[in-house]
Amino acid sequence: MGGASPKKGADHGSARIPGLFNRCLHAQGMDMMEQKHANPRRLVPLIPILTRRARRLARSPAEAEDLLQDTLLSLCQRLNDGSSIDDLPAYAMRTLTNRARRSWRAQITDELEDDHAVTEPDALIRLDCADTLEAIARLSKPQRQLMELVVAGETSPRALARTTGLPLGTVMSRLARARARLRIRLNGE
């Protein structure tokens, strides 16, 4: 059995050259392959590392493959332009990560647009608030005063007791009765 055996733990599936990248390499002339900085074959040793990273960043194997293909194509084009890249492994990893982040942002934007579509119009919310404020105005004076403080932002019964000078038990019972009356009025019972 001739030939070197693969390293233990090596990722055999990621060692193949993906199709799009392979076509990019074959499309180049031989003189292009000989140039030191423009040689896309310099990317071949990085493919296993980029593949593993893409699998960690993607949600599915197909998405990882797309991310890898997109990154390799971008790197191939950059090298074909004659650009000099000082640290190719670091640049390749950064390119892969940036492309993954870009796809995440696009997914989040799509989700936000979907959520926005089911948001109720502000007019309905304003009507509900107006109905609630009207129902509070119809409460008895002691209950109304407490509920107006709650509407103003004070929700702690202890703070309401300090503000009004009433005992805590009185504040809590008035709030409970006020809320019960509001529920009845707002539910149309």
C-alpha positions, 0 to 999 in steps of 0.5 A: 500500500503506497502513499501517505496515509491521512492524518488521524482525525483529519476531516476527509470531506473538507479536503476536496476542492469545491466545484465553483472554486475548482472551475475558478482554478481551471479557468486561469492560464498557466502564467497566472498560476505561476505568479506568487501573489495571484495564485489561487492554488494558495487557497487549497490548503486553507479549504479544510480550515475554512470548511470547519469554520463555515460549519460552525457558523452556518445553521445547516450543511448546505448553508455552510457549503454556500458560505464556503463557496461564496468566500472562496470565490471572493478570495479567488477574484481578489487574488486574480485582481493581482491584490497582494494579501500579506496574511492569506489565512487570516484574511480568508478567515476574516472574509468567511466570518464577515460573509456569515455575519452579513447573512445573519443580518439579512435573516434578522432583517427579514424576521423584523419585517415579518414581525412588523407586518403583524404589529397592530396599528397605533390608532388601536393602541391609542383607543385602548389607552383612551378607554382605560383613562376614561374608565379611570376618570369614572372611579371614585376619588380615592381609587382614581387618585391611586390609579392616576399615580400608577399611570404616572409610573408609580407601581410600588404599593409601598411608594404609593403609601408613602406618597399618599400618607395612607397605610399600606393595607388601605392602598393595596385594597383600594388598588385591588377594588379599582382594578376590579372595577376597571376590568369590569368596565373595560370588558363591557360586563 
